[in-house]
Amino acid sequence: MKVLFVHDRCGEQGGAEANVRLSAEGLVRRGDAVALLHGDETTAGIERFRAAFPTRFAWSAGREAAVAQALAWDPDVVYAHKVADPAVLAAIHAAGAHVVRMVHDHDLYCQRSYRYFPFSRKICTRRAGYACALTCGVLRSRDGVLPVRLAWPGRILRGLEQARTAQRMVVASSFMRDELTLHGFAAERISVLPIGVRAAPPDEISAYDQPLILYVGQLLRGKGVDALLDACARLPAASPWRLGIVGDGSHRAKLKAQVDRLGLRARVTFHGWMTQEAIAPLYRQARVAAVPSLWPEPMGMVGPEAMQRALPVVAFAAGGVREWLDPGVTGELVAWNDRDAYANALARLVGDRALAERMGRAGLERARALFTVDAYLDRLRDLLSRESQV
């Protein structure tokens, strides 16, 4: 089987890119051929992507020519991921290719991409429409001269119309399936495929020997790291807790300023972006993993990744988190943005090594049963194979 991946980036950045590479490598190991039609290259992890996709077509040098060259490769199925330019998929569809589309997050139907209201961060549950111009019509501009730009919902609505032409939609959680059905996608054309995470080697399994809280993820507003810092500031002063923050993003400077403001500089360490191999010692030292996302995580793979390392997880009840966290068994699920309750949950686990180990071991058992890479790749290959024969 020949599978043409389509994605905005070639290189590592977040969970979507990790999934694209993992999926390609897994299909190749199963005897399939893969190629990548992509936009810009990133600086992080570019060599891994190039190794995973020896055959690549970059549309940054010319969209029409790149699409034509990619389709001339004669794929059996097109596996589209995040594609900001709807003209790319429109050209693929016009050529009659069979398209399976993976929806990683909310940018398909939310013009802010985060699915929460800009000031309160309360989660939005409405269907996208022209009323979005009233609540989310002014967005931050990262590239323009002005700090903000106007957004008109027409672009999102046109993108949704185009996305519905895909023969099959794939999501990682039932929560995301419900989001697609809310936006007019037929339920029978949506497949829920929980993403697997690699099993951790023994030297990455937590030893619970340090009162370390570990956060791994991007430093963005929706990730709720500011809420985590507020919660940590409410932990008992006598507790020897420490917080390790792994990742980078646009809120790093604000979060560092918050640490200073809260007087936590001696307790909190910003490690920056790290490879999975480099994070291993921190996983082994940690006693609890924090997933403080305030946006509705499509699934929140950092949670199962921590569970594969036998760490209990404390998370806010948002989005697909409920589908992998078993409250009171594999960690603590806290009411959305309740920072006092989050602090109490952290305090219980940091202060009780036996409880942390019991929950962590239960999480490891659950992750090994439900979120393995091989099982995910087998299901993905079966799905793509079936779709290639339609």
C-alpha positions as semicolon CSV with decimal commas, in nm:
position;residue;x (nm);y (nm);z (nm)
1;M;0,000;0,000;0,000
2;K;0,123;0,349;-0,089
3;V;0,013;0,621;0,156
4;L;0,054;0,990;0,082
5;F;0,063;1,192;0,404
6;V;-0,039;1,559;0,379
7;H;0,060;1,795;0,660
8;D;0,145;2,162;0,707
9;R;0,493;2,093;0,847
10;C;0,793;1,874;0,790
11;G;0,962;1,845;1,128
12;E;0,874;1,826;1,497
13;Q;0,658;2,081;1,677
14;G;0,377;1,922;1,873
15;G;0,162;1,615;1,910
16;A;0,034;1,623;1,552
17;E;0,385;1,610;1,409
18;A;0,483;1,328;1,646
19;N;0,180;1,130;1,531
20;V;0,255;1,188;1,162
21;R;0,610;1,058;1,202
22;L;0,514;0,766;1,427
23;S;0,240;0,659;1,184
24;A;0,472;0,675;0,884
25;E;0,747;0,477;1,056
26;G;0,496;0,215;1,167
27;L;0,348;0,172;0,820
28;V;0,694;0,133;0,668
29;R;0,777;-0,139;0,922
30;R;0,460;-0,316;0,808
31;G;0,574;-0,314;0,448
32;D;0,399;-0,004;0,315
33;A;0,544;0,291;0,124
34;V;0,494;0,648;0,244
35;A;0,550;0,997;0,105
36;L;0,486;1,344;0,248
37;L;0,323;1,645;0,082
38;H;0,402;1,931;0,316
39;G;0,439;2,302;0,384
40;D;0,729;2,461;0,571
41;E;1,011;2,273;0,741
42;T;1,070;2,324;1,112
43;T;1,410;2,338;1,278
44;A;1,334;2,079;1,549
45;G;1,347;1,713;1,456
46;I;1,384;1,775;1,083
47;E;1,630;1,488;1,035
48;R;1,387;1,242;1,191
49;F;1,115;1,356;0,953
50;R;1,343;1,331;0,652
51;A;1,436;0,978;0,753
52;A;1,071;0,883;0,798
53;F;0,977;1,037;0,461
54;P;1,255;0,993;0,204
55;T;0,999;1,092;-0,061
56;R;0,874;1,446;-0,001
57;F;0,690;1,715;-0,196
58;A;0,702;2,072;-0,058
59;W;0,418;2,301;-0,161
60;S;0,602;2,607;-0,031
61;A;0,788;2,610;-0,363
62;G;0,464;2,596;-0,563
63;R;0,137;2,442;-0,455
64;E;0,003;2,323;-0,791
65;A;0,330;2,162;-0,898
66;A;0,381;1,992;-0,560
67;V;0,028;1,848;-0,556
68;A;0,067;1,724;-0,913
69;Q;0,400;1,559;-0,833
70;A;0,261;1,398;-0,517
71;L;-0,038;1,253;-0,702
72;A;0,190;1,132;-0,981
73;W;0,353;0,916;-0,712
74;D;0,020;0,728;-0,745
75;P;-0,084;0,675;-0,381
76;D;-0,351;0,419;-0,293
77;V;-0,487;0,651;-0,026
78;V;-0,422;1,008;0,090
79;Y;-0,388;1,050;0,466
80;A;-0,438;1,421;0,540
81;H;-0,354;1,574;0,876
82;K;-0,335;1,947;0,955
83;V;-0,371;2,148;0,636
84;A;-0,434;2,521;0,677
85;D;-0,463;2,590;0,303
86;P;-0,794;2,438;0,185
87;A;-0,680;2,474;-0,177
88;V;-0,432;2,190;-0,123
89;L;-0,701;1,940;-0,028
90;A;-0,940;2,084;-0,287
91;A;-0,686;2,007;-0,559
92;I;-0,639;1,654;-0,425
93;H;-1,013;1,598;-0,412
94;A;-1,059;1,736;-0,764
95;A;-0,809;1,477;-0,888
96;G;-1,033;1,201;-0,753
97;A;-0,800;1,078;-0,480
98;H;-0,944;0,887;-0,185
99;V;-0,888;1,101;0,124
100;V;-0,880;0,996;0,488
101;R;-0,843;1,294;0,721
102;M;-0,708;1,289;1,074
103;V;-0,844;1,572;1,293
104;H;-0,591;1,640;1,567
105;D;-0,743;1,950;1,728
106;H;-1,005;2,222;1,693
107;D;-0,868;2,444;1,417
108;L;-1,098;2,283;1,161
109;Y;-1,406;2,442;1,322
110;C;-1,272;2,710;1,559
111;Q;-1,114;3,026;1,419
112;R;-0,912;3,069;1,740
113;S;-0,817;2,698;1,726
114;Y;-0,847;2,661;2,104
115;R;-1,223;2,612;2,153
116;Y;-1,245;2,845;2,449
117;F;-1,351;3,207;2,490
118;P;-1,057;3,449;2,481
119;F;-1,099;3,630;2,813
120;S;-1,257;3,376;3,048
121;R;-1,102;3,067;2,884
122;K;-1,437;2,896;2,940
123;I;-1,484;2,610;2,696
124;C;-1,702;2,680;2,395
125;T;-1,963;2,417;2,307
126;R;-2,136;2,599;2,020
127;R;-2,138;2,502;1,655
128;A;-1,923;2,729;1,441
129;G;-2,122;3,000;1,267
130;Y;-2,129;3,368;1,186
131;A;-2,199;3,449;1,553
132;C;-1,834;3,356;1,617
133;A;-1,745;3,697;1,473
134;L;-1,900;3,861;1,781
135;T;-1,707;3,663;2,043
136;C;-1,387;3,567;1,864
137;G;-1,360;3,810;1,576
138;V;-1,037;3,974;1,695
139;L;-0,734;3,747;1,704
140;R;-0,370;3,793;1,792
141;S;-0,149;3,851;1,491
142;R;0,190;3,683;1,506
143;D;0,308;3,787;1,161
144;G;0,149;4,120;1,076
145;V;0,240;4,480;1,160
146;L;-0,052;4,519;1,403
147;P;-0,079;4,308;1,720
148;V;-0,431;4,191;1,627
149;R;-0,625;4,098;1,317
150;L;-0,991;4,056;1,232
151;A;-1,121;3,708;1,166
152;W;-1,434;3,632;0,967
153;P;-1,602;3,293;1,023
154;G;-1,654;3,248;0,650
155;R;-1,307;3,098;0,616
156;I;-1,379;2,832;0,878
157;L;-1,719;2,755;0,729
158;R;-1,571;2,712;0,382
159;G;-1,301;2,489;0,527
160;L;-1,565;2,274;0,698
161;E;-1,756;2,239;0,373
162;Q;-1,438;2,127;0,199
163;A;-1,345;1,888;0,482
164;R;-1,678;1,708;0,452
165;T;-1,568;1,585;0,108
166;A;-1,319;1,346;0,275
167;Q;-1,433;0,987;0,253
168;R;-1,331;0,912;0,611
169;M;-1,254;1,120;0,920
170;V;-1,030;0,989;1,198
171;V;-1,019;1,123;1,555
172;A;-0,843;1,009;1,871
173;S;-1,136;1,031;2,113
174;S;-1,512;1,005;2,141
175;F;-1,506;1,369;2,251
176;M;-1,366;1,468;1,911
177;R;-1,617;1,248;1,730
178;D;-1,893;1,440;1,906
179;E;-1,732;1,770;1,805
180;L;-1,737;1,661;1,438
181;T;-2,096;1,542;1,448
182;L;-2,191;1,877;1,604
183;H;-2,038;2,037;1,294
184;G;-2,230;1,833;1,043
185;F;-2,011;1,529;0,981
186;A;-2,190;1,197;0,944
187;A;-2,119;0,976;1,247
188;E;-2,084;0,663;1,031
189;R;-1,793;0,824;0,844
190;I;-1,596;0,899;1,162
191;S;-1,354;0,645;1,309
192;V;-1,229;0,677;1,668
193;L;-0,870;0,561;1,685
194;P;-0,706;0,622;2,026
195;I;-0,341;0,705;1,965
196;G;-0,080;0,477;2,113
197;V;0,232;0,590;2,294
198;R;0,556;0,401;2,309
199;A;0,621;0,173;2,604
200;A;0,878;0,318;2,839
201;P;1,200;0,127;2,905
202;P;1,271;0,035;3,269
203;D;1,501;0,334;3,323
204;E;1,209;0,571;3,251
205;I;0,965;0,413;3,499
206;S;0,912;0,636;3,800
207;A;1,092;0,547;4,121
208;Y;0,874;0,800;4,315
209;D;1,178;0,892;4,521
210;Q;1,154;1,269;4,483
211;P;0,859;1,502;4,548
212;L;0,884;1,626;4,188
213;I;0,580;1,741;3,992
214;L;0,646;1,717;3,620
215;Y;0,479;1,914;3,339
216;V;0,562;1,823;2,979
217;G;0,406;2,023;2,697
218;Q;0,392;2,350;2,512
219;L;0,393;2,675;2,708
220;L;0,074;2,819;2,565
221;R;-0,214;2,995;2,739
222;G;-0,460;2,713;2,686
223;K;-0,224;2,460;2,844
224;G;-0,298;2,610;3,185
225;V;0,057;2,623;3,320
226;D;-0,034;2,950;3,494
227;A;-0,311;2,761;3,677
228;L;-0,058;2,493;3,771
229;L;0,177;2,757;3,914
230;D;-0,108;2,911;4,114
231;A;-0,195;2,567;4,249
232;C;0,167;2,498;4,343
233;A;0,184;2,829;4,529
234;R;-0,098;2,696;4,751
235;L;0,088;2,380;4,850
236;P;0,196;2,356;5,215
237;A;0,511;2,560;5,276
238;A;0,664;2,270;5,469
239;S;0,631;2,036;5,172
240;P;0,960;1,984;4,981
241;W;0,781;1,980;4,643
242;R;0,951;2,092;4,324
243;L;0,810;2,153;3,976
244;G;0,987;2,070;3,651
245;I;0,850;2,235;3,335
246;V;0,958;2,076;3,007
247;G;0,867;2,254;2,685
248;D;0,865;2,594;2,524
249;G;0,618;2,835;2,374
250;S;0,489;3,189;2,353
251;H;0,400;3,212;2,725
252;R;0,740;3,118;2,861
253;A;0,835;3,475;2,959
254;K;0,498;3,537;3,127
255;L;0,524;3,213;3,319
256;K;0,877;3,296;3,438
257;A;0,751;3,634;3,556
258;Q;0,467;3,460;3,739
259;V;0,715;3,229;3,912
260;D;0,906;3,535;4,036
261;R;0,586;3,708;4,142
262;L;0,478;3,402;4,343
263;G;0,822;3,362;4,500
264;L;0,871;3,014;4,354
265;R;1,205;3,054;4,180
266;A;1,376;2,807;4,414
267;R;1,104;2,547;4,351
268;V;1,044;2,569;3,974
269;T;1,283;2,475;3,693
270;F;1,222;2,558;3,327
271;H;1,403;2,292;3,124
272;G;1,302;2,413;2,777
273;W;1,231;2,179;2,487
274;M;1,385;1,834;2,534
275;T;1,397;1,512;2,336
276;Q;1,214;1,209;2,475
277;E;1,551;1,057;2,560
278;A;1,657;1,363;2,755
279;I;1,333;1,372;2,955
280;A;1,383;1,015;3,078
281;P;1,567;1,102;3,405
282;L;1,294;1,351;3,497
283;Y;1,021;1,090;3,448
284;R;1,213;0,853;3,674
285;Q;1,257;1,116;3,945
286;A;0,900;1,250;3,935
287;R;0,621;1,146;4,169
288;V;0,327;1,299;3,981
289;A;0,255;1,432;3,631
290;A;0,052;1,750;3,586
291;V;-0,184;1,801;3,291
292;P;-0,342;2,140;3,374
293;S;-0,493;2,212;3,032
294;L;-0,783;2,457;3,039
295;W;-0,859;2,420;2,670
296;P;-1,054;2,104;2,580
297;E;-0,775;1,864;2,494
298;P;-0,872;1,651;2,191
299;M;-0,716;1,366;2,387
300;G;-0,410;1,494;2,572
301;M;-0,148;1,235;2,484
302;V;0,095;1,365;2,744
303;G;-0,128;1,189;3,000
304;P;-0,095;0,835;2,858
305;E;0,275;0,908;2,803
306;A;0,310;0,976;3,176
307;M;0,101;0,667;3,255
308;Q;0,339;0,455;3,046
309;R;0,604;0,568;3,295
310;A;0,389;0,470;3,594
311;L;0,317;0,828;3,698
312;P;-0,019;0,926;3,846
313;V;-0,175;1,223;3,666
314;V;-0,358;1,528;3,800
315;A;-0,570;1,698;3,533
316;F;-0,859;1,936;3,490
317;A;-1,176;1,780;3,348
318;A;-1,156;1,919;2,995
319;G;-1,214;1,755;2,658
320;G;-1,086;1,404;2,596
321;V;-0,890;1,377;2,923
322;R;-1,178;1,181;3,077
323;E;-1,122;0,899;2,828
324;W;-0,784;0,797;2,967
325;L;-0,780;0,921;3,328
326;D;-0,969;0,700;3,575
327;P;-1,037;0,933;3,873
328;G;-0,918;0,799;4,205
329;V;-0,751;0,503;4,032
330;T;-0,485;0,635;3,791
331;G;-0,482;0,992;3,918
332;E;-0,708;1,282;4,008
333;L;-0,960;1,455;3,779
334;V;-1,030;1,806;3,906
335;A;-1,322;2,034;3,821
336;W;-1,229;2,274;3,540
337;N;-1,002;2,556;3,663
338;D;-1,057;2,478;4,033
339;R;-0,708;2,571;4,146
340;D;-0,766;2,497;4,514
341;A;-0,882;2,145;4,429
342;Y;-0,585;2,103;4,196
343;A;-0,349;2,206;4,476
344;N;-0,515;1,958;4,713
345;A;-0,479;1,676;4,459
346;L;-0,111;1,756;4,407
347;A;-0,053;1,774;4,782
348;R;-0,205;1,429;4,837
349;L;0,017;1,265;4,577
350;V;0,336;1,456;4,649
351;G;0,299;1,388;5,021
352;D;0,206;1,020;4,997
353;R;0,460;0,814;4,805
354;A;0,263;0,490;4,852
355;L;-0,052;0,648;4,707
356;A;0,144;0,790;4,412
357;E;0,295;0,449;4,342
358;R;-0,039;0,268;4,368
359;M;-0,209;0,507;4,126
360;G;0,095;0,518;3,900
361;R;0,111;0,139;3,871
362;A;-0,263;0,128;3,794
363;G;-0,205;0,388;3,523
364;L;0,078;0,184;3,375
365;E;-0,146;-0,122;3,356
366;R;-0,422;0,082;3,189
367;A;-0,184;0,241;2,939
368;R;-0,035;-0,096;2,844
369;A;-0,385;-0,232;2,785
370;L;-0,533;0,059;2,591
371;F;-0,263;0,284;2,446
372;T;0,010;0,078;2,285
373;V;0,180;0,187;1,965
374;D;0,156;-0,152;1,795
375;A;-0,218;-0,184;1,853
376;Y;-0,273;0,171;1,726
377;L;-0,064;0,113;1,415
378;D;-0,237;-0,217;1,339
379;R;-0,578;-0,048;1,360
380;L;-0,456;0,245;1,150
381;R;-0,318;0,018;0,880
382;D;-0,640;-0,185;0,870
383;L;-0,842;0,135;0,832
384;L;-0,622;0,279;0,555
385;S;-0,616;-0,055;0,375
386;R;-0,995;-0,077;0,376
387;E;-1,029;0,282;0,257
388;S;-0,775;0,226;-0,023
389;Q;-1,001;-0,045;-0,163
390;V;-1,324;0,157;-0,160
